[in-house]
Amino acid sequence: MAKSIRASVSKRNRATLRKNFFGPIVDARTERLHAKLQELADKPRPEAPEKSKREQAEVEAGRCIAHHSRI
């Protein structure tokens, strides 16, 4: 198991490292992820594939191909 930090100096050093060293790295990663997600969100959505005539007829009749089973 990991050892806990009780000494205030150790806690302060860890907080300083987290803020000054790891903070910019995490912020840069967050920016990259945000840019990637924003790019995906800005793209136009792909068109839905056209349904076959059989599927359209079954949808109009109120039946579904995937969940239709014989009793």
KOLGU-4560 file (N, C-alpha, C; in nm, 3 decimals, padded with zeros to 5 digits):
<recs>
<n_xx: 00.084 n_yy: -00.119 n_zz: 00.000 ca_xx: 00.000 ca_yy: 00.000 ca_zz: 00.000 c_xx: 00.088 c_yy: 00.125 c_zz: 00.000 mol: A seq: 1 type: MET>
<n_xx: 00.032 n_yy: 00.232 n_zz: -00.052 ca_xx: 00.107 ca_yy: 00.358 ca_zz: -00.058 c_xx: 00.114 c_yy: 00.422 c_zz: 00.080 mol: A seq: 2 type: ALA>
<n_xx: 00.220 n_yy: 00.494 n_zz: 00.100 ca_xx: 00.240 ca_yy: 00.562 ca_zz: 00.227 c_xx: 00.176 c_yy: 00.701 c_zz: 00.219 mol: A seq: 3 type: LYS>
<n_xx: 00.106 n_yy: 00.740 n_zz: 00.323 ca_xx: 00.041 ca_yy: 00.870 ca_zz: 00.322 c_xx: 00.142 c_yy: 00.980 c_zz: 00.353 mol: A seq: 4 type: SER>
<n_xx: 00.108 n_yy: 01.101 n_zz: 00.313 ca_xx: 00.195 ca_yy: 01.215 ca_zz: 00.341 c_xx: 00.137 c_yy: 01.289 c_zz: 00.461 mol: A seq: 5 type: ILE>
<n_xx: 00.215 n_yy: 01.299 n_zz: 00.567 ca_xx: 00.171 ca_yy: 01.375 ca_zz: 00.684 c_xx: 00.245 c_yy: 01.507 c_zz: 00.695 mol: A seq: 6 type: ARG>
<n_xx: 00.370 n_yy: 01.510 n_zz: 00.654 ca_xx: 00.451 ca_yy: 01.630 ca_zz: 00.670 c_xx: 00.401 c_yy: 01.741 c_zz: 00.577 mol: A seq: 7 type: ALA>
<n_xx: 00.388 n_yy: 01.861 n_zz: 00.631 ca_xx: 00.336 ca_yy: 01.972 ca_zz: 00.552 c_xx: 00.432 c_yy: 02.011 c_zz: 00.439 mol: A seq: 8 type: SER>
<n_xx: 00.561 n_yy: 01.991 n_zz: 00.460 ca_xx: 00.659 ca_yy: 02.023 ca_zz: 00.355 c_xx: 00.639 c_yy: 01.931 c_zz: 00.235 mol: A seq: 9 type: VAL>
<n_xx: 00.618 n_yy: 01.803 n_zz: 00.262 ca_xx: 00.596 ca_yy: 01.708 ca_zz: 00.153 c_xx: 00.468 c_yy: 01.739 c_zz: 00.079 mol: A seq: 10 type: SER>
<n_xx: 00.363 n_yy: 01.775 n_zz: 00.153 ca_xx: 00.236 ca_yy: 01.811 ca_zz: 00.090 c_xx: 00.251 c_yy: 01.937 c_zz: 00.005 mol: A seq: 11 type: LYS>
<n_xx: 00.324 n_yy: 02.034 n_zz: 00.056 ca_xx: 00.345 ca_yy: 02.159 ca_zz: -00.017 c_xx: 00.426 c_yy: 02.133 c_zz: -00.144 mol: A seq: 12 type: ARG>
<n_xx: 00.530 n_yy: 02.049 n_zz: -00.134 ca_xx: 00.611 ca_yy: 02.016 ca_zz: -00.251 c_xx: 00.528 c_yy: 01.944 c_zz: -00.357 mol: A seq: 13 type: ASN>
<n_xx: 00.444 n_yy: 01.852 n_zz: -00.313 ca_xx: 00.359 ca_yy: 01.779 ca_zz: -00.408 c_xx: 00.260 c_yy: 01.874 c_zz: -00.475 mol: A seq: 14 type: ARG>
<n_xx: 00.202 n_yy: 01.964 n_zz: -00.398 ca_xx: 00.107 ca_yy: 02.061 ca_zz: -00.454 c_xx: 00.176 c_yy: 02.153 c_zz: -00.554 mol: A seq: 15 type: ALA>
<n_xx: 00.298 n_yy: 02.195 n_zz: -00.523 ca_xx: 00.374 ca_yy: 02.280 ca_zz: -00.614 c_xx: 00.405 c_yy: 02.207 c_zz: -00.744 mol: A seq: 16 type: THR>
<n_xx: 00.447 n_yy: 02.082 n_zz: -00.733 ca_xx: 00.472 ca_yy: 02.001 ca_zz: -00.853 c_xx: 00.346 c_yy: 01.987 c_zz: -00.936 mol: A seq: 17 type: LEU>
<n_xx: 00.235 n_yy: 01.958 n_zz: -00.869 ca_xx: 00.108 ca_yy: 01.940 ca_zz: -00.939 c_xx: 00.070 c_yy: 02.067 c_zz: -01.013 mol: A seq: 18 type: ARG>
<n_xx: 00.092 n_yy: 02.182 n_zz: -00.950 ca_xx: 00.054 ca_yy: 02.310 ca_zz: -01.009 c_xx: 00.149 c_yy: 02.353 c_zz: -01.120 mol: A seq: 19 type: LYS>
<n_xx: 00.278 n_yy: 02.345 n_zz: -01.096 ca_xx: 00.376 ca_yy: 02.402 ca_zz: -01.190 c_xx: 00.424 c_yy: 02.306 c_zz: -01.297 mol: A seq: 20 type: ASN>
<n_xx: 00.430 n_yy: 02.178 n_zz: -01.267 ca_xx: 00.483 ca_yy: 02.082 ca_zz: -01.364 c_xx: 00.371 c_yy: 02.007 c_zz: -01.435 mol: A seq: 21 type: PHE>
<n_xx: 00.284 n_yy: 01.943 n_zz: -01.358 ca_xx: 00.179 ca_yy: 01.861 ca_zz: -01.419 c_xx: 00.060 c_yy: 01.943 c_zz: -01.467 mol: A seq: 22 type: PHE>
<n_xx: 00.036 n_yy: 02.059 n_zz: -01.405 ca_xx: -00.077 ca_yy: 02.144 ca_zz: -01.443 c_xx: -00.077 c_yy: 02.182 c_zz: -01.590 mol: A seq: 23 type: GLY>
<n_xx: 00.033 n_yy: 02.238 n_zz: -01.643 ca_xx: 00.035 ca_yy: 02.275 ca_zz: -01.785 c_xx: 00.019 c_yy: 02.154 c_zz: -01.878 mol: A seq: 24 type: PRO>
<n_xx: 00.071 n_yy: 02.040 n_zz: -01.838 ca_xx: 00.058 ca_yy: 01.919 ca_zz: -01.920 c_xx: -00.088 c_yy: 01.877 c_zz: -01.929 mol: A seq: 25 type: ILE>
<n_xx: -00.155 n_yy: 01.879 n_zz: -01.814 ca_xx: -00.297 ca_yy: 01.841 ca_zz: -01.810 c_xx: -00.380 c_yy: 01.943 c_zz: -01.887 mol: A seq: 26 type: VAL>
<n_xx: -00.349 n_yy: 02.072 n_zz: -01.873 ca_xx: -00.422 ca_yy: 02.175 ca_zz: -01.945 c_xx: -00.406 c_yy: 02.161 c_zz: -02.096 mol: A seq: 27 type: ASP>
<n_xx: -00.284 n_yy: 02.129 n_zz: -02.140 ca_xx: -00.260 ca_yy: 02.111 ca_zz: -02.284 c_xx: -00.338 c_yy: 01.991 c_zz: -02.337 mol: A seq: 28 type: ALA>
<n_xx: -00.342 n_yy: 01.884 n_zz: -02.259 ca_xx: -00.418 ca_yy: 01.765 ca_zz: -02.299 c_xx: -00.567 c_yy: 01.798 c_zz: -02.309 mol: A seq: 29 type: ARG>
<n_xx: -00.617 n_yy: 01.872 n_zz: -02.211 ca_xx: -00.757 ca_yy: 01.911 ca_zz: -02.212 c_xx: -00.789 c_yy: 01.996 c_zz: -02.335 mol: A seq: 30 type: THR>
<n_xx: -00.700 n_yy: 02.088 n_zz: -02.370 ca_xx: -00.719 ca_yy: 02.171 ca_zz: -02.489 c_xx: -00.722 c_yy: 02.086 c_zz: -02.616 mol: A seq: 31 type: GLU>
<n_xx: -00.630 n_yy: 01.988 n_zz: -02.626 ca_xx: -00.627 ca_yy: 01.900 ca_zz: -02.744 c_xx: -00.757 c_yy: 01.822 c_zz: -02.755 mol: A seq: 32 type: ARG>
<n_xx: -00.803 n_yy: 01.767 n_zz: -02.642 ca_xx: -00.927 ca_yy: 01.689 ca_zz: -02.645 c_xx: -01.046 c_yy: 01.778 c_zz: -02.681 mol: A seq: 33 type: LEU>
<n_xx: -01.048 n_yy: 01.899 n_zz: -02.627 ca_xx: -01.157 ca_yy: 01.991 ca_zz: -02.658 c_xx: -01.158 c_yy: 02.026 c_zz: -02.806 mol: A seq: 34 type: HIS>
<n_xx: -01.041 n_yy: 02.052 n_zz: -02.862 ca_xx: -01.032 ca_yy: 02.085 ca_zz: -03.004 c_xx: -01.080 c_yy: 01.969 c_zz: -03.091 mol: A seq: 35 type: ALA>
<n_xx: -01.042 n_yy: 01.848 n_zz: -03.052 ca_xx: -01.082 ca_yy: 01.730 ca_zz: -03.129 c_xx: -01.234 c_yy: 01.710 c_zz: -03.123 mol: A seq: 36 type: LYS>
<n_xx: -01.291 n_yy: 01.725 n_zz: -03.003 ca_xx: -01.435 ca_yy: 01.710 ca_zz: -02.989 c_xx: -01.510 c_yy: 01.821 c_zz: -03.062 mol: A seq: 37 type: LEU>
<n_xx: -01.457 n_yy: 01.942 n_zz: -03.056 ca_xx: -01.520 ca_yy: 02.054 ca_zz: -03.125 c_xx: -01.518 c_yy: 02.032 c_zz: -03.276 mol: A seq: 38 type: GLN>
<n_xx: -01.409 n_yy: 01.977 n_zz: -03.327 ca_xx: -01.399 ca_yy: 01.947 ca_zz: -03.470 c_xx: -01.504 c_yy: 01.844 c_zz: -03.510 mol: A seq: 39 type: GLU>
<n_xx: -01.522 n_yy: 01.741 n_zz: -03.426 ca_xx: -01.624 ca_yy: 01.641 ca_zz: -03.455 c_xx: -01.764 c_yy: 01.700 c_zz: -03.448 mol: A seq: 40 type: LEU>
<n_xx: -01.787 n_yy: 01.789 n_zz: -03.353 ca_xx: -01.919 ca_yy: 01.849 ca_zz: -03.337 c_xx: -01.951 c_yy: 01.944 c_zz: -03.452 mol: A seq: 41 type: ALA>
<n_xx: -01.850 n_yy: 02.007 n_zz: -03.511 ca_xx: -01.872 ca_yy: 02.101 ca_zz: -03.620 c_xx: -01.895 c_yy: 02.032 c_zz: -03.754 mol: A seq: 42 type: ASP>
<n_xx: -01.857 n_yy: 01.905 n_zz: -03.766 ca_xx: -01.877 ca_yy: 01.833 ca_zz: -03.892 c_xx: -02.027 c_yy: 01.811 c_zz: -03.915 mol: A seq: 43 type: LYS>
<n_xx: -02.069 n_yy: 01.813 n_zz: -04.040 ca_xx: -02.209 ca_yy: 01.780 ca_zz: -04.067 c_xx: -02.234 c_yy: 01.631 c_zz: -04.041 mol: A seq: 44 type: PRO>
<n_xx: -02.353 n_yy: 01.603 n_zz: -03.994 ca_xx: -02.386 ca_yy: 01.464 ca_zz: -03.964 c_xx: -02.401 c_yy: 01.386 c_zz: -04.095 mol: A seq: 45 type: ARG>
<n_xx: -02.358 n_yy: 01.261 n_zz: -04.096 ca_xx: -02.375 ca_yy: 01.180 ca_zz: -04.218 c_xx: -02.523 c_yy: 01.148 c_zz: -04.240 mol: A seq: 46 type: PRO>
<n_xx: -02.558 n_yy: 01.139 n_zz: -04.366 ca_xx: -02.697 ca_yy: 01.106 ca_zz: -04.401 c_xx: -02.729 c_yy: 00.964 c_zz: -04.359 mol: A seq: 47 type: GLU>
<n_xx: -02.851 n_yy: 00.943 n_zz: -04.316 ca_xx: -02.894 ca_yy: 00.809 ca_zz: -04.278 c_xx: -02.909 c_yy: 00.726 c_zz: -04.406 mol: A seq: 48 type: ALA>
<n_xx: -02.868 n_yy: 00.599 n_zz: -04.401 ca_xx: -02.883 ca_yy: 00.515 ca_zz: -04.521 c_xx: -03.031 c_yy: 00.493 c_zz: -04.552 mol: A seq: 49 type: PRO>
<n_xx: -03.059 n_yy: 00.483 n_zz: -04.681 ca_xx: -03.198 ca_yy: 00.464 ca_zz: -04.722 c_xx: -03.245 c_yy: 00.324 c_zz: -04.685 mol: A seq: 50 type: GLU>
<n_xx: -03.370 n_yy: 00.315 n_zz: -04.644 ca_xx: -03.426 ca_yy: 00.185 ca_zz: -04.609 c_xx: -03.475 c_yy: 00.115 c_zz: -04.736 mol: A seq: 51 type: LYS>
<n_xx: -03.472 n_yy: -00.017 n_zz: -04.731 ca_xx: -03.522 ca_yy: -00.092 ca_zz: -04.845 c_xx: -03.674 c_yy: -00.081 c_zz: -04.849 mol: A seq: 52 type: SER>
<n_xx: -03.731 n_yy: -00.118 n_zz: -04.962 ca_xx: -03.877 ca_yy: -00.110 ca_zz: -04.975 c_xx: -03.946 c_yy: -00.200 c_zz: -04.874 mol: A seq: 53 type: LYS>
<n_xx: -03.886 n_yy: -00.316 n_zz: -04.846 ca_xx: -03.945 ca_yy: -00.409 ca_zz: -04.750 c_xx: -03.947 c_yy: -00.348 c_zz: -04.610 mol: A seq: 54 type: ARG>
<n_xx: -03.834 n_yy: -00.286 n_zz: -04.572 ca_xx: -03.828 ca_yy: -00.223 ca_zz: -04.440 c_xx: -03.928 c_yy: -00.109 c_zz: -04.429 mol: A seq: 55 type: GLU>
<n_xx: -03.939 n_yy: -00.027 n_zz: -04.536 ca_xx: -04.034 ca_yy: 00.084 ca_zz: -04.533 c_xx: -04.177 c_yy: 00.033 c_zz: -04.520 mol: A seq: 56 type: GLN>
<n_xx: -04.210 n_yy: -00.074 n_zz: -04.591 ca_xx: -04.344 ca_yy: -00.130 ca_zz: -04.585 c_xx: -04.374 c_yy: -00.183 c_zz: -04.445 mol: A seq: 57 type: ALA>
<n_xx: -04.275 n_yy: -00.247 n_zz: -04.383 ca_xx: -04.297 ca_yy: -00.302 ca_zz: -04.250 c_xx: -04.308 c_yy: -00.192 c_zz: -04.145 mol: A seq: 58 type: GLU>
<n_xx: -04.233 n_yy: -00.085 n_zz: -04.163 ca_xx: -04.243 ca_yy: 00.027 ca_zz: -04.069 c_xx: -04.381 c_yy: 00.091 c_zz: -04.080 mol: A seq: 59 type: VAL>
<n_xx: -04.428 n_yy: 00.107 n_zz: -04.204 ca_xx: -04.561 ca_yy: 00.165 ca_zz: -04.225 c_xx: -04.669 c_yy: 00.074 c_zz: -04.169 mol: A seq: 60 type: GLU>
<n_xx: -04.648 n_yy: -00.057 n_zz: -04.175 ca_xx: -04.746 ca_yy: -00.151 ca_zz: -04.124 c_xx: -04.736 c_yy: -00.167 c_zz: -03.972 mol: A seq: 61 type: ALA>
<n_xx: -04.633 n_yy: -00.110 n_zz: -03.912 ca_xx: -04.619 ca_yy: -00.117 ca_zz: -03.767 c_xx: -04.540 c_yy: -00.236 c_zz: -03.718 mol: A seq: 62 type: GLY>
<n_xx: -04.467 n_yy: -00.302 n_zz: -03.807 ca_xx: -04.386 ca_yy: -00.416 ca_zz: -03.767 c_xx: -04.239 c_yy: -00.377 c_zz: -03.774 mol: A seq: 63 type: ARG>
<n_xx: -04.158 n_yy: -00.450 n_zz: -03.702 ca_xx: -04.015 ca_yy: -00.425 ca_zz: -03.703 c_xx: -03.944 c_yy: -00.555 c_zz: -03.739 mol: A seq: 64 type: CYS>
<n_xx: -03.848 n_yy: -00.549 n_zz: -03.831 ca_xx: -03.777 ca_yy: -00.668 ca_zz: -03.876 c_xx: -03.696 c_yy: -00.730 c_zz: -03.764 mol: A seq: 65 type: ILE>
<n_xx: -03.624 n_yy: -00.649 n_zz: -03.689 ca_xx: -03.531 ca_yy: -00.700 ca_zz: -03.589 c_xx: -03.603 c_yy: -00.769 c_zz: -03.474 mol: A seq: 66 type: ALA>
<n_xx: -03.722 n_yy: -00.721 n_zz: -03.438 ca_xx: -03.789 ca_yy: -00.775 ca_zz: -03.320 c_xx: -03.908 c_yy: -00.864 c_zz: -03.355 mol: A seq: 67 type: HIS>
<n_xx: -03.924 n_yy: -00.891 n_zz: -03.483 ca_xx: -04.036 ca_yy: -00.973 ca_zz: -03.525 c_xx: -04.002 c_yy: -01.121 c_zz: -03.505 mol: A seq: 68 type: HIS>
<n_xx: -04.085 n_yy: -01.190 n_zz: -03.433 ca_xx: -04.062 ca_yy: -01.334 ca_zz: -03.415 c_xx: -04.195 c_yy: -01.407 c_zz: -03.428 mol: A seq: 69 type: SER>
<n_xx: -04.184 n_yy: -01.530 n_zz: -03.468 ca_xx: -04.305 ca_yy: -01.611 ca_zz: -03.483 c_xx: -04.336 c_yy: -01.683 c_zz: -03.353 mol: A seq: 70 type: ARG>
<n_xx: -04.462 n_yy: -01.695 n_zz: -03.325 ca_xx: -04.504 ca_yy: -01.763 ca_zz: -03.201 c_xx: -04.555 c_yy: -01.900 c_zz: -03.233 mol: A seq: 71 type: ILE>
</recs>
